[in-house]
Amino acid sequence: MFKKIKFTYILFFTSCFSVFGQRETTLNLPKFEHRFMHFGFLLGANSADFRLDRYSPNVYGADTLMLLEPKTTTGFNLGIISEMHLGEYFGLRFTPNLAFSQRNLTYKFLTSSGIKQYDKEIESTLINFPLNLKIKSQRLNNFSAYIIGGASYSYDLASNESAQNLSTNPNDIFIKIGRHDFMGEIGVGTDFYLQYFKFGLELKMSYGLNDIHIRENNAFSNPIEKMKTKMFLLSFTFEG
């Protein structure tokens, strides 16, 4: 889904430059960038996934493993925006947000009774604290574009790191992940200056820097050497 969104966004982004560059119009919010700070909020849809490093098949607990595959799911974000203006073309942007996401791991084992598949769901409720530098283009009438990059700290309210994982039933064994994560972020966006507020579209990619997997001695944890987060976030921003 997000591949189609990214293609549509790039096409839309290019078209806007062409259209807004060809005609003049009345400037909305002409002094918007002259203030020290401004605030707003965002609504977003996220696509969450894992990046896995796997052990070789001959490692204990993974000798019968045929498949270990992460699967992307879609969630949503709610957040607030505060941006400090560092001149006409730069801004320091702090956008704390609450993200609801789910990531799945699919396992297939070759057993004496045939192939067995297990789907492990990992739900997260994340409080994210991104701090990004925003580099803006020159404003074309009531339109501008930007790139953004920085880092984020993430705290998972739904982490199961302290839960007891004592069941011997494969269907009841779960994958433990830690509460804390740090991510690098990069993205692109567009701003539309309307009469009373600024509306924006932003596509941002976040890549976890920490191994959040909490290793345990079972058939589902042993095959994983490292597990890091990956998330794409499409945001609709409203700033005034």
C-alpha positions as CSV (number, residue, x, y, z in Angstrom):
1,M,0.0,0.0,0.0
2,F,2.7,2.5,1.0
3,K,4.6,1.9,-2.3
4,K,1.6,3.2,-4.2
5,I,1.2,6.1,-1.7
6,K,4.9,7.1,-2.3
7,F,4.5,7.0,-6.1
8,T,1.3,9.1,-5.9
9,Y,3.0,11.5,-3.5
10,I,6.0,12.1,-5.8
11,L,3.7,12.6,-8.8
12,F,1.6,15.0,-6.8
13,F,4.7,16.8,-5.5
14,T,6.0,17.3,-9.1
15,S,2.7,18.5,-10.4
16,C,2.3,21.1,-7.6
17,F,5.7,22.7,-8.5
18,S,4.6,23.0,-12.1
19,V,1.1,24.4,-11.4
20,F,2.1,26.8,-8.6
21,G,5.1,28.0,-10.5
22,Q,3.1,29.1,-13.6
23,R,0.5,31.4,-12.0
24,E,0.5,34.2,-9.4
25,T,-2.1,34.5,-6.7
26,T,-2.8,36.4,-3.5
27,L,-0.4,35.4,-0.8
28,N,-2.0,33.8,2.3
29,L,-0.3,34.1,5.6
30,P,2.6,36.3,4.2
31,K,4.3,36.7,7.6
32,F,4.0,33.0,8.7
33,E,7.7,32.3,8.6
34,H,8.7,35.6,10.3
35,R,7.5,34.5,13.7
36,F,9.8,32.9,16.3
37,M,7.6,29.8,16.7
38,H,4.3,28.2,15.6
39,F,2.2,25.2,16.6
40,G,-0.2,22.7,15.2
41,F,-1.2,19.1,15.1
42,L,-0.9,16.0,12.9
43,L,-2.9,13.0,11.9
44,G,-1.1,10.2,10.2
45,A,-1.2,6.6,8.9
46,N,1.8,4.4,9.6
47,S,3.2,1.2,8.1
48,A,5.2,-0.7,10.7
49,D,7.7,-3.5,10.1
50,F,10.8,-5.2,11.5
51,R,14.3,-5.6,10.0
52,L,15.6,-9.0,11.0
53,D,19.1,-10.5,11.2
54,R,18.7,-14.2,11.3
55,Y,21.0,-16.9,12.6
56,S,22.2,-19.7,10.3
57,P,19.9,-22.7,10.1
58,N,22.3,-25.0,12.0
59,V,21.9,-22.9,15.2
60,Y,20.1,-24.6,18.1
61,G,16.3,-24.0,17.9
62,A,16.4,-23.0,14.2
63,D,17.4,-26.3,12.6
64,T,13.8,-27.1,11.5
65,L,12.9,-23.5,10.6
66,M,11.9,-23.1,6.9
67,L,10.6,-19.5,7.0
68,L,10.8,-16.5,9.3
69,E,9.2,-13.4,7.7
70,P,8.0,-10.1,9.0
71,K,4.8,-8.8,7.7
72,T,3.8,-5.1,7.4
73,T,0.6,-3.8,9.0
74,T,-1.1,-0.4,9.1
75,G,-1.8,1.8,12.1
76,F,-2.3,5.5,12.9
77,N,-0.6,8.4,14.7
78,L,-1.9,11.5,16.6
79,G,0.5,14.3,17.5
80,I,1.2,17.9,18.2
81,I,3.6,20.2,16.3
82,S,6.0,22.9,17.5
83,E,8.5,24.5,15.1
84,M,11.1,27.1,15.9
85,H,12.0,29.2,12.8
86,L,15.7,29.4,12.1
87,G,15.4,31.8,9.2
88,E,13.4,31.7,5.9
89,Y,14.6,28.3,4.9
90,F,15.2,26.4,8.1
91,G,13.2,25.2,11.1
92,L,13.7,23.0,14.2
93,R,10.7,20.8,14.5
94,F,9.5,18.9,17.6
95,T,6.5,16.6,16.9
96,P,5.7,14.3,19.9
97,N,3.0,11.8,18.8
98,L,1.2,8.7,19.9
99,A,1.4,5.8,17.5
100,F,-0.7,2.6,17.4
101,S,0.9,-0.1,15.4
102,Q,1.1,-3.9,15.0
103,R,3.9,-6.0,13.5
104,N,3.6,-9.7,12.6
105,L,6.2,-12.5,12.4
106,T,5.4,-15.6,10.4
107,Y,7.2,-18.8,11.1
108,K,7.1,-22.1,9.2
109,F,8.6,-25.2,10.8
110,L,9.2,-28.6,9.2
111,T,8.2,-31.2,11.9
112,S,7.7,-34.9,11.9
113,S,4.0,-34.4,11.3
114,G,4.5,-31.9,8.4
115,I,4.8,-28.2,8.0
116,K,3.4,-26.0,10.7
117,Q,2.9,-22.3,10.5
118,Y,2.7,-19.8,13.4
119,D,1.8,-16.1,13.2
120,K,3.1,-14.0,16.1
121,E,1.4,-10.6,16.5
122,I,3.4,-7.9,18.3
123,E,1.2,-4.9,19.2
124,S,2.8,-1.6,20.2
125,T,1.5,1.7,21.6
126,L,4.4,4.1,21.1
127,I,5.1,7.6,22.5
128,N,7.5,9.1,20.0
129,F,9.6,12.2,20.5
130,P,11.0,13.2,17.1
131,L,13.4,16.2,16.8
132,N,14.0,17.1,13.1
133,L,15.7,19.8,11.1
134,K,13.4,21.1,8.3
135,I,15.0,22.6,5.2
136,K,12.4,24.5,3.1
137,S,12.3,25.5,-0.5
138,Q,11.6,29.1,-1.6
139,R,7.9,29.7,-1.4
140,L,6.0,29.7,-4.7
141,N,2.8,31.7,-4.2
142,N,1.0,29.6,-1.5
143,F,3.1,26.4,-1.9
144,S,6.5,25.2,-0.7
145,A,8.3,21.9,-0.3
146,Y,10.8,20.7,2.2
147,I,13.0,17.8,3.3
148,I,13.3,16.8,6.9
149,G,15.7,14.7,8.9
150,G,16.7,14.0,12.5
151,A,16.3,11.5,15.3
152,S,13.5,10.2,17.6
153,Y,13.2,8.5,20.9
154,S,10.4,6.0,21.3
155,Y,8.8,4.4,24.4
156,D,6.5,1.4,24.0
157,L,3.7,1.5,26.5
158,A,2.6,-2.0,25.4
159,S,6.0,-3.7,25.7
160,N,5.9,-7.2,27.0
161,E,9.5,-7.2,28.2
162,S,8.6,-8.0,31.8
163,A,5.9,-10.6,31.0
164,Q,6.4,-14.3,31.9
165,N,6.8,-16.5,28.9
166,L,6.6,-19.9,30.5
167,S,4.1,-21.8,28.3
168,T,5.3,-24.9,26.4
169,N,2.4,-24.6,23.9
170,P,3.9,-23.1,20.7
171,N,0.6,-21.1,20.1
172,D,1.0,-19.3,23.4
173,I,4.7,-18.4,23.2
174,F,5.2,-14.8,22.4
175,I,8.1,-12.6,21.1
176,K,9.5,-10.2,23.7
177,I,10.5,-6.7,22.7
178,G,12.0,-3.8,24.7
179,R,10.4,-0.6,25.7
180,H,13.1,1.8,24.5
181,D,14.2,2.6,21.0
182,F,16.1,5.3,19.1
183,M,15.4,6.0,15.4
184,G,17.0,7.9,12.6
185,E,14.4,9.8,10.4
186,I,14.3,11.3,7.0
187,G,11.4,12.5,4.9
188,V,9.9,15.0,2.4
189,G,6.8,17.2,2.6
190,T,4.7,19.9,1.0
191,D,3.0,22.9,2.6
192,F,-0.1,24.7,1.4
193,Y,-0.7,28.2,2.8
194,L,-4.5,28.6,3.2
195,Q,-6.3,31.6,4.4
196,Y,-6.3,30.8,8.1
197,F,-3.8,28.0,8.5
198,K,-1.1,26.0,6.8
199,F,-2.0,22.5,5.6
200,G,0.8,20.0,4.8
201,L,1.5,16.5,3.6
202,E,4.6,14.7,4.9
203,L,6.1,11.3,4.2
204,K,8.7,10.2,6.7
205,M,10.8,7.0,7.1
206,S,12.0,5.9,10.5
207,Y,14.7,3.3,11.0
208,G,15.4,1.8,14.5
209,L,19.0,1.9,15.7
210,N,18.6,-0.5,18.7
211,D,18.1,-4.3,18.8
212,I,14.8,-4.4,20.6
213,H,14.5,-8.2,20.7
214,I,14.7,-9.7,24.2
215,R,16.2,-13.1,23.6
216,E,14.8,-16.2,25.2
217,N,15.5,-19.9,24.8
218,N,12.7,-21.0,22.7
219,A,12.1,-22.0,19.0
220,F,10.7,-18.6,18.1
221,S,13.3,-16.4,19.8
222,N,16.5,-18.4,19.0
223,P,16.4,-17.9,15.2
224,I,16.6,-14.1,15.6
225,E,20.0,-12.5,16.0
226,K,18.8,-8.9,15.8
227,M,15.5,-7.2,15.4
228,K,15.1,-3.5,14.6
229,T,12.1,-1.4,13.8
230,K,11.1,0.3,10.5
231,M,8.2,2.6,10.0
232,F,6.8,4.8,7.2
233,L,4.5,7.6,8.3
234,L,2.2,9.6,6.0
235,S,1.0,12.7,8.0
236,F,-1.5,15.4,7.4
237,T,-0.4,18.5,9.2
238,F,-2.4,21.6,10.3
239,E,-0.4,24.5,11.5
240,G,-1.3,28.0,12.6
